Amino acid sequence: MNYTYMVRCADGTLYTGWTTDVERRVTCHNAGKGAKYTRPRLPVELVYYETFETKEEAMRREAAIKKLSKERKELLVAQWRKI
């Protein structure tokens, strides 16, 4: 399975990425071994994810989410929390 995910950084910003293991990836971010963006903004908290069959689908969704405004990203997070 492949995942597109968002984490909220300690400074309140959102980081979007893709992975094959969400829990491992969040642990990696919090260990300071994740993306360069999240390293100075620890800790991070998983706030959103979607699952996909292929890596390509997850990467396409990551790119689409990254193009969204902060408000639209926050709406995705809010809707996901209600599920």
C-alpha atoms as an extended CHARMM CRD file, in Angstrom:
* protein
*
        83  EXT
         1         1  MET       CA              0.0000000000        0.0000000000        0.0000000000  PROA      1               0.0000000000
         2         2  ASN       CA              1.1150000000        3.5660000000       -0.6690000000  PROA      2               0.0000000000
         3         3  TYR       CA              0.1340000000        6.6300000000        1.3070000000  PROA      3               0.0000000000
         4         4  THR       CA             -0.0410000000       10.3730000000        0.8500000000  PROA      4               0.0000000000
         5         5  TYR       CA              0.1180000000       12.0250000000        4.2510000000  PROA      5               0.0000000000
         6         6  MET       CA              0.2810000000       15.3400000000        6.0460000000  PROA      6               0.0000000000
         7         7  VAL       CA              1.9420000000       16.0480000000        9.3630000000  PROA      7               0.0000000000
         8         8  ARG       CA              1.5620000000       19.1460000000       11.4720000000  PROA      8               0.0000000000
         9         9  CYS       CA              4.8870000000       20.5230000000       12.6140000000  PROA      9               0.0000000000
        10        10  ALA       CA              5.4970000000       22.0720000000       16.0310000000  PROA      10              0.0000000000
        11        11  ASP       CA              5.3320000000       25.5500000000       14.4540000000  PROA      11              0.0000000000
        12        12  GLY       CA              1.8260000000       24.8170000000       13.0940000000  PROA      12              0.0000000000
        13        13  THR       CA              2.8300000000       24.3660000000        9.4650000000  PROA      13              0.0000000000
        14        14  LEU       CA              1.8020000000       21.3440000000        7.4100000000  PROA      14              0.0000000000
        15        15  TYR       CA              4.1840000000       19.0520000000        5.5370000000  PROA      15              0.0000000000
        16        16  THR       CA              2.9170000000       16.7230000000        2.8080000000  PROA      16              0.0000000000
        17        17  GLY       CA              4.6960000000       13.5960000000        1.6060000000  PROA      17              0.0000000000
        18        18  TRP       CA              4.1790000000       10.0360000000        0.4060000000  PROA      18              0.0000000000
        19        19  THR       CA              5.3920000000        6.7200000000        1.8150000000  PROA      19              0.0000000000
        20        20  THR       CA              4.7610000000        2.9960000000        1.9350000000  PROA      20              0.0000000000
        21        21  ASP       CA              4.6000000000        2.9780000000        5.7670000000  PROA      21              0.0000000000
        22        22  VAL       CA              2.9950000000        5.9740000000        7.4960000000  PROA      22              0.0000000000
        23        23  GLU       CA              3.9180000000        5.0260000000       11.0700000000  PROA      23              0.0000000000
        24        24  ARG       CA              7.5570000000        4.4030000000       10.1620000000  PROA      24              0.0000000000
        25        25  ARG       CA              7.7200000000        7.6820000000        8.2420000000  PROA      25              0.0000000000
        26        26  VAL       CA              6.3010000000        9.7630000000       11.1000000000  PROA      26              0.0000000000
        27        27  THR       CA              8.7540000000        8.0710000000       13.4830000000  PROA      27              0.0000000000
        28        28  CYS       CA             11.5370000000        8.8920000000       11.0390000000  PROA      28              0.0000000000
        29        29  HSD       CA             10.4630000000       12.5580000000       10.8860000000  PROA      29              0.0000000000
        30        30  ASN       CA             10.3840000000       12.7740000000       14.6900000000  PROA      30              0.0000000000
        31        31  ALA       CA             13.8370000000       11.2060000000       14.9290000000  PROA      31              0.0000000000
        32        32  GLY       CA             15.1810000000       14.0790000000       12.8220000000  PROA      32              0.0000000000
        33        33  LYS       CA             15.8050000000       11.7790000000        9.8550000000  PROA      33              0.0000000000
        34        34  GLY       CA             12.8100000000       12.8650000000        7.7760000000  PROA      34              0.0000000000
        35        35  ALA       CA             12.5250000000       15.6930000000        5.3030000000  PROA      35              0.0000000000
        36        36  LYS       CA             14.8190000000       18.6920000000        5.5960000000  PROA      36              0.0000000000
        37        37  TYR       CA             11.6990000000       20.8480000000        6.0800000000  PROA      37              0.0000000000
        38        38  THR       CA             10.5350000000       19.0150000000        9.2140000000  PROA      38              0.0000000000
        39        39  ARG       CA             13.8990000000       18.6580000000       10.9870000000  PROA      39              0.0000000000
        40        40  PRO       CA             13.8950000000       22.1210000000       12.6240000000  PROA      40              0.0000000000
        41        41  ARG       CA             10.1300000000       21.9370000000       13.2620000000  PROA      41              0.0000000000
        42        42  LEU       CA              9.8910000000       18.8770000000       15.5200000000  PROA      42              0.0000000000
        43        43  PRO       CA              7.9110000000       17.1820000000       16.7820000000  PROA      43              0.0000000000
        44        44  VAL       CA              5.4320000000       16.4040000000       14.0250000000  PROA      44              0.0000000000
        45        45  GLU       CA              1.9810000000       14.8320000000       14.3560000000  PROA      45              0.0000000000
        46        46  LEU       CA              0.1530000000       12.8240000000       11.7000000000  PROA      46              0.0000000000
        47        47  VAL       CA             -3.0240000000       14.7340000000       10.8160000000  PROA      47              0.0000000000
        48        48  TYR       CA             -4.0850000000       13.2450000000        7.4560000000  PROA      48              0.0000000000
        49        49  TYR       CA             -3.4720000000       10.3470000000        5.1010000000  PROA      49              0.0000000000
        50        50  GLU       CA             -4.9460000000        8.6390000000        2.0570000000  PROA      50              0.0000000000
        51        51  THR       CA             -4.1590000000        5.1740000000        0.6910000000  PROA      51              0.0000000000
        52        52  PHE       CA             -3.3650000000        4.2470000000       -2.9020000000  PROA      52              0.0000000000
        53        53  GLU       CA             -2.5780000000        1.0770000000       -4.8020000000  PROA      53              0.0000000000
        54        54  THR       CA              0.4340000000        2.5030000000       -6.6140000000  PROA      54              0.0000000000
        55        55  LYS       CA              3.3540000000        4.7730000000       -5.8370000000  PROA      55              0.0000000000
        56        56  GLU       CA              2.4670000000        6.9140000000       -8.8400000000  PROA      56              0.0000000000
        57        57  GLU       CA             -1.0500000000        7.5890000000       -7.5210000000  PROA      57              0.0000000000
        58        58  ALA       CA              0.3120000000        8.5680000000       -4.1090000000  PROA      58              0.0000000000
        59        59  MET       CA              2.8970000000       10.8610000000       -5.6830000000  PROA      59              0.0000000000
        60        60  ARG       CA              0.2760000000       12.5130000000       -7.9090000000  PROA      60              0.0000000000
        61        61  ARG       CA             -1.9330000000       13.1630000000       -4.8880000000  PROA      61              0.0000000000
        62        62  GLU       CA              1.0430000000       14.5460000000       -2.9440000000  PROA      62              0.0000000000
        63        63  ALA       CA              1.7370000000       17.0030000000       -5.7650000000  PROA      63              0.0000000000
        64        64  ALA       CA             -1.9350000000       18.0120000000       -5.9240000000  PROA      64              0.0000000000
        65        65  ILE       CA             -2.1380000000       18.6310000000       -2.1710000000  PROA      65              0.0000000000
        66        66  LYS       CA              1.0590000000       20.6750000000       -2.2120000000  PROA      66              0.0000000000
        67        67  LYS       CA             -0.5980000000       23.0210000000       -4.7290000000  PROA      67              0.0000000000
        68        68  LEU       CA             -3.5600000000       23.6620000000       -2.4130000000  PROA      68              0.0000000000
        69        69  SER       CA             -3.8140000000       26.7580000000       -0.2580000000  PROA      69              0.0000000000
        70        70  LYS       CA             -3.2350000000       26.4340000000        3.4730000000  PROA      70              0.0000000000
        71        71  GLU       CA             -6.9880000000       26.8890000000        3.9970000000  PROA      71              0.0000000000
        72        72  ARG       CA             -7.8420000000       23.9780000000        1.6790000000  PROA      72              0.0000000000
        73        73  LYS       CA             -5.2450000000       21.7710000000        3.3760000000  PROA      73              0.0000000000
        74        74  GLU       CA             -6.7330000000       22.6290000000        6.7710000000  PROA      74              0.0000000000
        75        75  LEU       CA            -10.1830000000       21.7160000000        5.4250000000  PROA      75              0.0000000000
        76        76  LEU       CA             -8.8710000000       18.2910000000        4.3580000000  PROA      76              0.0000000000
        77        77  VAL       CA             -7.4270000000       17.7740000000        7.8470000000  PROA      77              0.0000000000
        78        78  ALA       CA            -10.6830000000       18.8530000000        9.5160000000  PROA      78              0.0000000000
        79        79  GLN       CA            -12.7890000000       16.5630000000        7.3330000000  PROA      79              0.0000000000
        80        80  TRP       CA            -10.4250000000       13.6160000000        7.8820000000  PROA      80              0.0000000000
        81        81  ARG       CA            -10.6290000000       14.0090000000       11.6710000000  PROA      81              0.0000000000
        82        82  LYS       CA            -14.4150000000       13.6460000000       11.4950000000  PROA      82              0.0000000000
        83        83  ILE       CA            -14.1170000000       10.2060000000        9.8890000000  PROA      83              0.0000000000
